[in-house]
């Protein structure tokens, strides 16, 4: 989902070896969607979240333990559409449309921070920190406990990392909570795997 060059620059940032030119390139890659000629419609959440340490909560989630079971009422801002089975869920995850929506939702936070909290925004630094301290141990646990395809692991990685970013910047009072809402689906033991309808209206496909 992330380009090879972005991943390469993030790795250099983690090692502390970014040159000034590379740091500028990294910021440009992460903020490129902000400079699109027209902004995409925004997802509007009816939920509110408070700052907390998500790492302990993530470690307690029984990941994907209720996939295929009836969907609970999670009080989310979007309607839920039930995936039929693993094959359907995997097909939805593999659909480029879902990847585009994940990117649109992440860009929504990036754009808000760039516009309203630019002096405090150091997104690449937080990404490196979250990937090393939280995401890497989580993926190691998932690979050990569950036999998941790469498309599932990639989507979980994107969603969790984006939720961590949304949580990290809650003190800025941003209104972007799409991935924090997805985290509620994961916490209930289900897998958010696609979107039905035109973004940002429509429904979240969940298995």
Rosetta constraint file for C-alpha pairs under 8 A:
AtomPair CA 1 CA 99 HARMONIC 7.35 0.50
AtomPair CA 1 CA 154 HARMONIC 7.67 0.50
AtomPair CA 2 CA 6 HARMONIC 6.41 0.50
AtomPair CA 2 CA 7 HARMONIC 6.52 0.50
AtomPair CA 3 CA 7 HARMONIC 6.31 0.50
AtomPair CA 4 CA 8 HARMONIC 6.09 0.50
AtomPair CA 5 CA 9 HARMONIC 6.20 0.50
AtomPair CA 6 CA 10 HARMONIC 6.12 0.50
AtomPair CA 6 CA 26 HARMONIC 6.67 0.50
AtomPair CA 6 CA 29 HARMONIC 6.92 0.50
AtomPair CA 6 CA 30 HARMONIC 7.99 0.50
AtomPair CA 7 CA 11 HARMONIC 6.19 0.50
AtomPair CA 8 CA 12 HARMONIC 6.43 0.50
AtomPair CA 9 CA 13 HARMONIC 6.18 0.50
AtomPair CA 9 CA 18 HARMONIC 7.40 0.50
AtomPair CA 9 CA 22 HARMONIC 7.06 0.50
AtomPair CA 9 CA 23 HARMONIC 7.89 0.50
AtomPair CA 9 CA 26 HARMONIC 6.30 0.50
AtomPair CA 10 CA 14 HARMONIC 6.22 0.50
AtomPair CA 10 CA 26 HARMONIC 7.67 0.50
AtomPair CA 10 CA 124 HARMONIC 6.89 0.50
AtomPair CA 10 CA 127 HARMONIC 7.86 0.50
AtomPair CA 10 CA 128 HARMONIC 6.23 0.50
AtomPair CA 11 CA 15 HARMONIC 6.46 0.50
AtomPair CA 11 CA 128 HARMONIC 7.49 0.50
AtomPair CA 12 CA 16 HARMONIC 6.17 0.50
AtomPair CA 12 CA 17 HARMONIC 5.38 0.50
AtomPair CA 12 CA 18 HARMONIC 5.51 0.50
AtomPair CA 13 CA 17 HARMONIC 6.07 0.50
AtomPair CA 13 CA 18 HARMONIC 5.42 0.50
AtomPair CA 13 CA 124 HARMONIC 7.88 0.50
AtomPair CA 13 CA 125 HARMONIC 7.26 0.50
AtomPair CA 13 CA 128 HARMONIC 7.02 0.50
AtomPair CA 14 CA 125 HARMONIC 7.97 0.50
AtomPair CA 14 CA 128 HARMONIC 5.65 0.50
AtomPair CA 14 CA 129 HARMONIC 7.53 0.50
AtomPair CA 18 CA 22 HARMONIC 5.69 0.50
AtomPair CA 18 CA 23 HARMONIC 5.93 0.50
AtomPair CA 19 CA 23 HARMONIC 6.13 0.50
AtomPair CA 20 CA 24 HARMONIC 6.26 0.50
AtomPair CA 21 CA 25 HARMONIC 6.21 0.50
AtomPair CA 22 CA 26 HARMONIC 6.06 0.50
AtomPair CA 23 CA 27 HARMONIC 6.23 0.50
AtomPair CA 24 CA 28 HARMONIC 6.17 0.50
AtomPair CA 25 CA 29 HARMONIC 6.19 0.50
AtomPair CA 26 CA 30 HARMONIC 6.25 0.50
AtomPair CA 26 CA 124 HARMONIC 7.42 0.50
AtomPair CA 27 CA 31 HARMONIC 6.01 0.50
AtomPair CA 27 CA 124 HARMONIC 7.23 0.50
AtomPair CA 28 CA 32 HARMONIC 5.59 0.50
AtomPair CA 30 CA 123 HARMONIC 7.97 0.50
AtomPair CA 30 CA 124 HARMONIC 7.64 0.50
AtomPair CA 31 CA 35 HARMONIC 7.46 0.50
AtomPair CA 31 CA 110 HARMONIC 6.79 0.50
AtomPair CA 31 CA 111 HARMONIC 7.52 0.50
AtomPair CA 32 CA 36 HARMONIC 7.38 0.50
AtomPair CA 33 CA 107 HARMONIC 6.46 0.50
AtomPair CA 33 CA 111 HARMONIC 7.84 0.50
AtomPair CA 34 CA 39 HARMONIC 7.84 0.50
AtomPair CA 34 CA 107 HARMONIC 7.20 0.50
AtomPair CA 34 CA 110 HARMONIC 7.35 0.50
AtomPair CA 34 CA 111 HARMONIC 5.34 0.50
AtomPair CA 40 CA 104 HARMONIC 7.52 0.50
AtomPair CA 41 CA 199 HARMONIC 7.45 0.50
AtomPair CA 41 CA 200 HARMONIC 6.51 0.50
AtomPair CA 42 CA 105 HARMONIC 7.68 0.50
AtomPair CA 42 CA 108 HARMONIC 6.80 0.50
AtomPair CA 42 CA 200 HARMONIC 6.37 0.50
AtomPair CA 43 CA 105 HARMONIC 7.16 0.50
AtomPair CA 43 CA 176 HARMONIC 7.66 0.50
AtomPair CA 43 CA 178 HARMONIC 7.11 0.50
AtomPair CA 43 CA 199 HARMONIC 7.80 0.50
AtomPair CA 43 CA 200 HARMONIC 5.18 0.50
AtomPair CA 43 CA 201 HARMONIC 7.90 0.50
AtomPair CA 44 CA 77 HARMONIC 7.64 0.50
AtomPair CA 44 CA 175 HARMONIC 7.70 0.50
AtomPair CA 44 CA 176 HARMONIC 7.46 0.50
AtomPair CA 45 CA 76 HARMONIC 7.99 0.50
AtomPair CA 45 CA 77 HARMONIC 5.44 0.50
AtomPair CA 45 CA 175 HARMONIC 7.38 0.50
AtomPair CA 45 CA 176 HARMONIC 7.19 0.50
AtomPair CA 45 CA 177 HARMONIC 6.20 0.50
AtomPair CA 45 CA 178 HARMONIC 6.96 0.50
AtomPair CA 46 CA 76 HARMONIC 7.59 0.50
AtomPair CA 46 CA 77 HARMONIC 5.55 0.50
AtomPair CA 47 CA 76 HARMONIC 7.27 0.50
AtomPair CA 47 CA 77 HARMONIC 7.02 0.50
AtomPair CA 47 CA 177 HARMONIC 7.54 0.50
AtomPair CA 47 CA 181 HARMONIC 7.99 0.50
AtomPair CA 48 CA 177 HARMONIC 7.79 0.50
AtomPair CA 49 CA 170 HARMONIC 7.72 0.50
AtomPair CA 49 CA 177 HARMONIC 7.88 0.50
AtomPair CA 50 CA 167 HARMONIC 7.87 0.50
AtomPair CA 50 CA 170 HARMONIC 6.92 0.50
AtomPair CA 51 CA 167 HARMONIC 6.13 0.50
AtomPair CA 51 CA 168 HARMONIC 7.29 0.50
AtomPair CA 51 CA 170 HARMONIC 5.92 0.50
AtomPair CA 51 CA 171 HARMONIC 7.06 0.50
AtomPair CA 52 CA 167 HARMONIC 7.31 0.50
AtomPair CA 53 CA 57 HARMONIC 7.62 0.50
AtomPair CA 54 CA 58 HARMONIC 6.10 0.50
AtomPair CA 54 CA 164 HARMONIC 7.05 0.50
AtomPair CA 54 CA 167 HARMONIC 7.78 0.50
AtomPair CA 55 CA 59 HARMONIC 6.34 0.50
AtomPair CA 55 CA 134 HARMONIC 6.21 0.50
AtomPair CA 56 CA 60 HARMONIC 6.60 0.50
AtomPair CA 57 CA 61 HARMONIC 6.63 0.50
AtomPair CA 58 CA 138 HARMONIC 7.88 0.50
AtomPair CA 58 CA 187 HARMONIC 7.97 0.50
AtomPair CA 59 CA 138 HARMONIC 7.29 0.50
AtomPair CA 61 CA 186 HARMONIC 7.39 0.50
AtomPair CA 61 CA 187 HARMONIC 5.37 0.50
AtomPair CA 61 CA 188 HARMONIC 7.92 0.50
AtomPair CA 61 CA 189 HARMONIC 7.38 0.50
AtomPair CA 62 CA 187 HARMONIC 7.01 0.50
AtomPair CA 62 CA 188 HARMONIC 7.90 0.50
AtomPair CA 62 CA 189 HARMONIC 5.87 0.50
AtomPair CA 63 CA 142 HARMONIC 7.88 0.50
AtomPair CA 63 CA 186 HARMONIC 6.41 0.50
AtomPair CA 63 CA 187 HARMONIC 7.16 0.50
AtomPair CA 63 CA 189 HARMONIC 5.33 0.50
AtomPair CA 63 CA 190 HARMONIC 7.31 0.50
AtomPair CA 64 CA 186 HARMONIC 6.88 0.50
AtomPair CA 64 CA 189 HARMONIC 4.50 0.50
AtomPair CA 64 CA 190 HARMONIC 4.96 0.50
AtomPair CA 64 CA 191 HARMONIC 6.09 0.50
AtomPair CA 65 CA 189 HARMONIC 4.78 0.50
AtomPair CA 65 CA 190 HARMONIC 6.83 0.50
AtomPair CA 66 CA 188 HARMONIC 7.40 0.50
AtomPair CA 66 CA 189 HARMONIC 4.73 0.50
AtomPair CA 66 CA 190 HARMONIC 5.52 0.50
AtomPair CA 67 CA 189 HARMONIC 6.54 0.50
AtomPair CA 67 CA 190 HARMONIC 4.92 0.50
AtomPair CA 67 CA 191 HARMONIC 6.60 0.50
AtomPair CA 67 CA 207 HARMONIC 5.08 0.50
AtomPair CA 68 CA 83 HARMONIC 7.60 0.50
AtomPair CA 68 CA 84 HARMONIC 7.39 0.50
AtomPair CA 68 CA 85 HARMONIC 6.43 0.50
AtomPair CA 68 CA 190 HARMONIC 7.88 0.50
AtomPair CA 68 CA 207 HARMONIC 5.42 0.50
AtomPair CA 69 CA 207 HARMONIC 7.75 0.50
AtomPair CA 70 CA 82 HARMONIC 7.95 0.50
AtomPair CA 71 CA 80 HARMONIC 7.90 0.50
AtomPair CA 71 CA 82 HARMONIC 7.20 0.50
AtomPair CA 71 CA 206 HARMONIC 7.90 0.50
AtomPair CA 72 CA 188 HARMONIC 7.86 0.50
AtomPair CA 74 CA 184 HARMONIC 7.13 0.50
AtomPair CA 74 CA 185 HARMONIC 7.51 0.50
AtomPair CA 76 CA 181 HARMONIC 6.50 0.50
AtomPair CA 77 CA 181 HARMONIC 7.97 0.50
AtomPair CA 78 CA 201 HARMONIC 7.75 0.50
AtomPair CA 78 CA 202 HARMONIC 7.13 0.50
AtomPair CA 78 CA 203 HARMONIC 5.68 0.50
AtomPair CA 78 CA 204 HARMONIC 6.55 0.50
AtomPair CA 79 CA 202 HARMONIC 7.06 0.50
AtomPair CA 79 CA 203 HARMONIC 4.67 0.50
AtomPair CA 79 CA 204 HARMONIC 6.21 0.50
AtomPair CA 80 CA 203 HARMONIC 5.30 0.50
AtomPair CA 80 CA 204 HARMONIC 4.90 0.50
AtomPair CA 80 CA 205 HARMONIC 5.93 0.50
AtomPair CA 80 CA 206 HARMONIC 6.61 0.50
AtomPair CA 81 CA 196 HARMONIC 7.62 0.50
AtomPair CA 81 CA 203 HARMONIC 6.04 0.50
AtomPair CA 81 CA 204 HARMONIC 5.80 0.50
AtomPair CA 81 CA 205 HARMONIC 4.56 0.50
AtomPair CA 81 CA 206 HARMONIC 6.01 0.50
AtomPair CA 82 CA 205 HARMONIC 5.70 0.50
AtomPair CA 82 CA 206 HARMONIC 5.13 0.50
AtomPair CA 82 CA 207 HARMONIC 5.85 0.50
AtomPair CA 83 CA 88 HARMONIC 6.09 0.50
AtomPair CA 83 CA 89 HARMONIC 5.75 0.50
AtomPair CA 83 CA 205 HARMONIC 6.00 0.50
AtomPair CA 83 CA 206 HARMONIC 5.54 0.50
AtomPair CA 83 CA 207 HARMONIC 4.84 0.50
AtomPair CA 84 CA 88 HARMONIC 5.89 0.50
AtomPair CA 84 CA 89 HARMONIC 7.34 0.50
AtomPair CA 84 CA 207 HARMONIC 7.29 0.50
AtomPair CA 85 CA 89 HARMONIC 6.20 0.50
AtomPair CA 85 CA 207 HARMONIC 7.01 0.50
AtomPair CA 86 CA 90 HARMONIC 5.94 0.50
AtomPair CA 86 CA 207 HARMONIC 7.48 0.50
AtomPair CA 87 CA 91 HARMONIC 6.14 0.50
AtomPair CA 88 CA 92 HARMONIC 6.24 0.50
AtomPair CA 89 CA 93 HARMONIC 6.25 0.50
AtomPair CA 89 CA 193 HARMONIC 5.83 0.50
AtomPair CA 89 CA 194 HARMONIC 7.67 0.50
AtomPair CA 89 CA 206 HARMONIC 7.55 0.50
AtomPair CA 89 CA 207 HARMONIC 6.24 0.50
AtomPair CA 90 CA 94 HARMONIC 6.13 0.50
AtomPair CA 90 CA 151 HARMONIC 7.33 0.50
AtomPair CA 90 CA 152 HARMONIC 7.16 0.50
AtomPair CA 90 CA 193 HARMONIC 7.40 0.50
AtomPair CA 91 CA 95 HARMONIC 6.27 0.50
AtomPair CA 92 CA 98 HARMONIC 7.02 0.50
AtomPair CA 92 CA 193 HARMONIC 5.82 0.50
AtomPair CA 92 CA 194 HARMONIC 5.15 0.50
AtomPair CA 92 CA 195 HARMONIC 7.91 0.50
AtomPair CA 93 CA 98 HARMONIC 6.37 0.50
AtomPair CA 93 CA 99 HARMONIC 7.68 0.50
AtomPair CA 93 CA 151 HARMONIC 6.70 0.50
AtomPair CA 93 CA 152 HARMONIC 7.05 0.50
AtomPair CA 93 CA 155 HARMONIC 7.14 0.50
AtomPair CA 93 CA 193 HARMONIC 5.08 0.50
AtomPair CA 93 CA 194 HARMONIC 5.92 0.50
AtomPair CA 94 CA 98 HARMONIC 7.58 0.50
AtomPair CA 94 CA 99 HARMONIC 7.98 0.50
AtomPair CA 94 CA 151 HARMONIC 6.61 0.50
AtomPair CA 95 CA 99 HARMONIC 7.03 0.50
AtomPair CA 95 CA 194 HARMONIC 7.90 0.50
AtomPair CA 96 CA 100 HARMONIC 6.17 0.50
AtomPair CA 97 CA 101 HARMONIC 6.30 0.50
AtomPair CA 97 CA 194 HARMONIC 7.99 0.50
AtomPair CA 97 CA 195 HARMONIC 7.86 0.50
AtomPair CA 98 CA 102 HARMONIC 6.24 0.50
AtomPair CA 98 CA 193 HARMONIC 7.55 0.50
AtomPair CA 98 CA 194 HARMONIC 5.19 0.50
AtomPair CA 98 CA 195 HARMONIC 6.24 0.50
AtomPair CA 99 CA 103 HARMONIC 6.22 0.50
AtomPair CA 100 CA 104 HARMONIC 6.10 0.50
AtomPair CA 101 CA 105 HARMONIC 6.12 0.50
AtomPair CA 101 CA 195 HARMONIC 7.88 0.50
AtomPair CA 101 CA 199 HARMONIC 7.19 0.50
AtomPair CA 102 CA 106 HARMONIC 6.24 0.50
AtomPair CA 102 CA 158 HARMONIC 7.84 0.50
AtomPair CA 102 CA 159 HARMONIC 7.70 0.50
AtomPair CA 103 CA 107 HARMONIC 6.02 0.50
AtomPair CA 104 CA 108 HARMONIC 6.27 0.50
AtomPair CA 105 CA 109 HARMONIC 7.11 0.50
AtomPair CA 105 CA 176 HARMONIC 7.99 0.50
AtomPair CA 105 CA 178 HARMONIC 6.53 0.50
AtomPair CA 105 CA 179 HARMONIC 7.82 0.50
AtomPair CA 106 CA 110 HARMONIC 6.58 0.50
AtomPair CA 106 CA 162 HARMONIC 6.49 0.50
AtomPair CA 107 CA 111 HARMONIC 5.94 0.50
AtomPair CA 108 CA 112 HARMONIC 6.26 0.50
AtomPair CA 108 CA 176 HARMONIC 6.80 0.50
AtomPair CA 109 CA 113 HARMONIC 6.17 0.50
AtomPair CA 109 CA 166 HARMONIC 7.14 0.50
AtomPair CA 109 CA 174 HARMONIC 7.47 0.50
AtomPair CA 109 CA 176 HARMONIC 5.65 0.50
AtomPair CA 110 CA 114 HARMONIC 6.08 0.50
AtomPair CA 111 CA 115 HARMONIC 6.15 0.50
AtomPair CA 112 CA 116 HARMONIC 5.88 0.50
AtomPair CA 112 CA 117 HARMONIC 7.58 0.50
AtomPair CA 112 CA 174 HARMONIC 6.91 0.50
AtomPair CA 113 CA 117 HARMONIC 4.77 0.50
AtomPair CA 113 CA 118 HARMONIC 5.85 0.50
AtomPair CA 113 CA 121 HARMONIC 6.33 0.50
AtomPair CA 113 CA 174 HARMONIC 7.44 0.50
AtomPair CA 114 CA 118 HARMONIC 4.61 0.50
AtomPair CA 114 CA 121 HARMONIC 6.88 0.50
AtomPair CA 117 CA 121 HARMONIC 6.17 0.50
AtomPair CA 117 CA 172 HARMONIC 6.87 0.50
AtomPair CA 122 CA 126 HARMONIC 6.78 0.50
AtomPair CA 123 CA 127 HARMONIC 6.15 0.50
AtomPair CA 123 CA 165 HARMONIC 7.96 0.50
AtomPair CA 124 CA 128 HARMONIC 6.28 0.50
AtomPair CA 125 CA 129 HARMONIC 6.41 0.50
AtomPair CA 126 CA 130 HARMONIC 6.05 0.50
AtomPair CA 126 CA 165 HARMONIC 7.28 0.50
AtomPair CA 127 CA 131 HARMONIC 6.01 0.50
AtomPair CA 127 CA 161 HARMONIC 7.41 0.50
AtomPair CA 127 CA 165 HARMONIC 7.30 0.50
AtomPair CA 128 CA 132 HARMONIC 6.26 0.50
AtomPair CA 129 CA 133 HARMONIC 6.03 0.50
AtomPair CA 129 CA 134 HARMONIC 7.98 0.50
AtomPair CA 130 CA 134 HARMONIC 5.30 0.50
AtomPair CA 130 CA 135 HARMONIC 6.25 0.50
AtomPair CA 130 CA 161 HARMONIC 6.87 0.50
AtomPair CA 130 CA 164 HARMONIC 7.11 0.50
AtomPair CA 131 CA 135 HARMONIC 4.71 0.50
AtomPair CA 131 CA 136 HARMONIC 5.90 0.50
AtomPair CA 131 CA 161 HARMONIC 7.09 0.50
AtomPair CA 132 CA 136 HARMONIC 5.56 0.50
AtomPair CA 132 CA 137 HARMONIC 7.86 0.50
AtomPair CA 133 CA 137 HARMONIC 7.04 0.50
AtomPair CA 134 CA 138 HARMONIC 6.32 0.50
AtomPair CA 135 CA 139 HARMONIC 6.12 0.50
AtomPair CA 135 CA 157 HARMONIC 6.93 0.50
AtomPair CA 135 CA 160 HARMONIC 7.44 0.50
AtomPair CA 135 CA 161 HARMONIC 6.93 0.50
AtomPair CA 136 CA 140 HARMONIC 6.21 0.50
AtomPair CA 137 CA 141 HARMONIC 6.24 0.50
AtomPair CA 138 CA 142 HARMONIC 6.24 0.50
AtomPair CA 139 CA 143 HARMONIC 6.04 0.50
AtomPair CA 139 CA 153 HARMONIC 7.42 0.50
AtomPair CA 139 CA 157 HARMONIC 7.63 0.50
AtomPair CA 140 CA 144 HARMONIC 6.23 0.50
AtomPair CA 141 CA 145 HARMONIC 6.09 0.50
AtomPair CA 142 CA 146 HARMONIC 5.54 0.50
AtomPair CA 142 CA 147 HARMONIC 7.90 0.50
AtomPair CA 142 CA 148 HARMONIC 7.84 0.50
AtomPair CA 143 CA 147 HARMONIC 6.26 0.50
AtomPair CA 143 CA 148 HARMONIC 6.87 0.50
AtomPair CA 148 CA 152 HARMONIC 6.29 0.50
AtomPair CA 148 CA 153 HARMONIC 6.64 0.50
AtomPair CA 149 CA 153 HARMONIC 6.49 0.50
AtomPair CA 150 CA 154 HARMONIC 5.92 0.50
AtomPair CA 151 CA 155 HARMONIC 6.26 0.50
AtomPair CA 152 CA 156 HARMONIC 6.22 0.50
AtomPair CA 153 CA 157 HARMONIC 6.03 0.50
AtomPair CA 154 CA 158 HARMONIC 6.25 0.50
AtomPair CA 155 CA 159 HARMONIC 6.16 0.50
AtomPair CA 155 CA 193 HARMONIC 7.87 0.50
AtomPair CA 156 CA 160 HARMONIC 5.96 0.50
AtomPair CA 157 CA 161 HARMONIC 5.95 0.50
AtomPair CA 158 CA 162 HARMONIC 6.05 0.50
AtomPair CA 159 CA 163 HARMONIC 6.09 0.50
AtomPair CA 159 CA 179 HARMONIC 5.94 0.50
AtomPair CA 159 CA 182 HARMONIC 7.27 0.50
AtomPair CA 159 CA 183 HARMONIC 7.65 0.50
AtomPair CA 160 CA 164 HARMONIC 6.16 0.50
AtomPair CA 160 CA 179 HARMONIC 7.36 0.50
AtomPair CA 160 CA 183 HARMONIC 7.19 0.50
AtomPair CA 161 CA 165 HARMONIC 6.33 0.50
AtomPair CA 162 CA 166 HARMONIC 6.22 0.50
AtomPair CA 162 CA 179 HARMONIC 6.05 0.50
AtomPair CA 163 CA 167 HARMONIC 6.10 0.50
AtomPair CA 163 CA 177 HARMONIC 7.78 0.50
AtomPair CA 163 CA 178 HARMONIC 7.90 0.50
AtomPair CA 163 CA 179 HARMONIC 4.66 0.50
AtomPair CA 163 CA 180 HARMONIC 4.95 0.50
AtomPair CA 163 CA 183 HARMONIC 7.03 0.50
AtomPair CA 164 CA 168 HARMONIC 6.01 0.50
AtomPair CA 165 CA 169 HARMONIC 6.42 0.50
AtomPair CA 166 CA 170 HARMONIC 6.40 0.50
AtomPair CA 166 CA 176 HARMONIC 6.81 0.50
AtomPair CA 166 CA 177 HARMONIC 6.55 0.50
AtomPair CA 166 CA 179 HARMONIC 7.33 0.50
AtomPair CA 166 CA 180 HARMONIC 7.00 0.50
AtomPair CA 167 CA 180 HARMONIC 7.46 0.50
AtomPair CA 169 CA 173 HARMONIC 7.45 0.50
AtomPair CA 169 CA 174 HARMONIC 7.20 0.50
AtomPair CA 170 CA 174 HARMONIC 6.16 0.50
AtomPair CA 177 CA 181 HARMONIC 6.12 0.50
AtomPair CA 178 CA 182 HARMONIC 6.40 0.50
AtomPair CA 179 CA 183 HARMONIC 6.15 0.50
AtomPair CA 180 CA 184 HARMONIC 6.82 0.50
AtomPair CA 181 CA 185 HARMONIC 7.06 0.50
AtomPair CA 182 CA 186 HARMONIC 6.60 0.50
AtomPair CA 182 CA 192 HARMONIC 6.67 0.50
AtomPair CA 183 CA 187 HARMONIC 6.04 0.50
AtomPair CA 184 CA 188 HARMONIC 6.31 0.50
AtomPair CA 185 CA 189 HARMONIC 6.74 0.50
AtomPair CA 185 CA 190 HARMONIC 5.55 0.50
AtomPair CA 185 CA 191 HARMONIC 6.59 0.50
AtomPair CA 185 CA 192 HARMONIC 6.60 0.50
AtomPair CA 185 CA 206 HARMONIC 7.98 0.50
AtomPair CA 186 CA 190 HARMONIC 5.11 0.50
AtomPair CA 186 CA 191 HARMONIC 5.87 0.50
AtomPair CA 186 CA 192 HARMONIC 7.34 0.50
AtomPair CA 190 CA 206 HARMONIC 6.69 0.50
AtomPair CA 190 CA 207 HARMONIC 5.70 0.50
AtomPair CA 191 CA 206 HARMONIC 5.48 0.50
AtomPair CA 191 CA 207 HARMONIC 5.10 0.50
AtomPair CA 192 CA 204 HARMONIC 6.87 0.50
AtomPair CA 192 CA 205 HARMONIC 6.00 0.50
AtomPair CA 192 CA 206 HARMONIC 4.45 0.50
AtomPair CA 192 CA 207 HARMONIC 6.51 0.50
AtomPair CA 193 CA 204 HARMONIC 7.60 0.50
AtomPair CA 193 CA 205 HARMONIC 5.63 0.50
AtomPair CA 193 CA 206 HARMONIC 5.64 0.50
AtomPair CA 193 CA 207 HARMONIC 7.03 0.50
AtomPair CA 194 CA 204 HARMONIC 6.02 0.50
AtomPair CA 194 CA 205 HARMONIC 4.80 0.50
AtomPair CA 194 CA 206 HARMONIC 7.15 0.50
AtomPair CA 195 CA 199 HARMONIC 7.87 0.50
AtomPair CA 195 CA 202 HARMONIC 7.07 0.50
AtomPair CA 195 CA 203 HARMONIC 5.77 0.50
AtomPair CA 195 CA 204 HARMONIC 4.73 0.50
AtomPair CA 195 CA 205 HARMONIC 5.34 0.50
AtomPair CA 196 CA 202 HARMONIC 5.55 0.50
AtomPair CA 196 CA 203 HARMONIC 5.13 0.50
AtomPair CA 196 CA 204 HARMONIC 6.34 0.50
AtomPair CA 196 CA 205 HARMONIC 6.60 0.50
AtomPair CA 197 CA 201 HARMONIC 6.59 0.50
AtomPair CA 197 CA 202 HARMONIC 4.42 0.50
AtomPair CA 197 CA 203 HARMONIC 6.56 0.50
AtomPair CA 198 CA 202 HARMONIC 5.82 0.50
